[in-house]
Amino acid sequence: MPFLRHAGLLCAAALPLFAAPIDFQREIRPLLSDNCFQCHGPDSDTRMADMRLDLRESVFQPRPEGSVVVPGKPADSLLYKRISSPDAGFRMPPEYSHKSLTP
């Protein structure tokens, strides 16, 4: 049964291709909370750009410059464009916040 042995190796090699789905509450929300909610969270006194990242409906709401998050198209998402911009004046979180994201 050499075929089964090779099939098992192929299946094991493919496992990284089928990673578990991202857990928003465990993996994403803490990043947003630590780096974004101060300016884009529930506190209307500190909120900037009238953008909330703590509410699903706000994250997917169309804005004049585009959608904050475009499901399935991260490069089209304003959030991705802002956190990955090489321009420090455009990139989020801003330098003055003393917060940063890692790749």
C-alpha positions, 0 to 999 in steps of 0.5 A, spaced: 500 500 500 505 505 498 499 509 495 496 510 501 503 512 505 504 517 499 497 520 500 498 521 507 504 525 506 500 529 501 495 530 506 500 532 511 503 537 507 497 540 505 495 542 512 498 548 512 494 550 506 487 549 510 489 553 516 483 554 521 479 560 521 481 567 524 478 568 531 476 575 531 475 575 538 481 572 540 486 575 534 483 581 531 479 585 537 485 585 542 489 588 536 484 593 535 482 595 542 490 596 543 491 600 537 485 603 534 479 604 539 482 610 543 481 614 537 476 609 533 472 606 539 466 607 543 468 614 546 465 619 542 469 624 546 475 621 543 473 618 536 476 621 530 474 621 523 467 619 525 469 612 524 468 606 529 472 600 529 468 597 535 461 596 531 461 591 525 456 595 522 461 601 522 466 597 519 462 595 513 459 601 512 460 605 505 464 611 506 466 617 501 473 614 500 471 607 500 469 601 505 473 601 511 473 593 510 472 590 504 470 582 505 475 578 501 479 584 498 483 586 503 487 591 498 481 594 497 480 596 504 481 603 507 483 599 514 489 595 510 491 601 506 492 605 512 495 600 516 500 598 511 502 605 508 509 607 507 507 614 508 508 615 515 503 621 515 497 617 512 499 610 516 495 608 522 496 608 528 499 615 527 506 616 530 504 621 535 500 615 538 506 611 540 502 605 538 504 600 532 502 594 529 507 588 527 506 585 520 
